[in-house]
């Protein structure tokens, strides 16, 4: 469900006196020629960023953290990190920073405490 539709639905419910917060993870995507830009979360107020992959390959992601909490993922041609990131951001997942830096691990495998 796209963000504009979801916000409109929540606004309408609030106008009907049903107090519902809009707490969805913001997301965005755009095709830029032969590249797909995918963003989940908001990368403001982060204190650390972790690059996953090599930008020279044109398939990588950047994870933004506040403490060890994943707050945003920006990906170029890397939909797996984007999709996993949306879920992990909503869960307020705490990340294992050493594992997070390893692009050979799936993003969900880099959560702190994951075996």
Secondary structure, 3 states (H helix, E strand, C coil): CCHHHHHHHHHHHHHCCCCCCCCCCCEEEEEECCEEEEEEECCCCCCEEEEEEEHHHCEEEEEEEECCEEEEEEEECCHHHHHHHHHHHHCCCEECHHHHCCCCCCHHHHECCCC
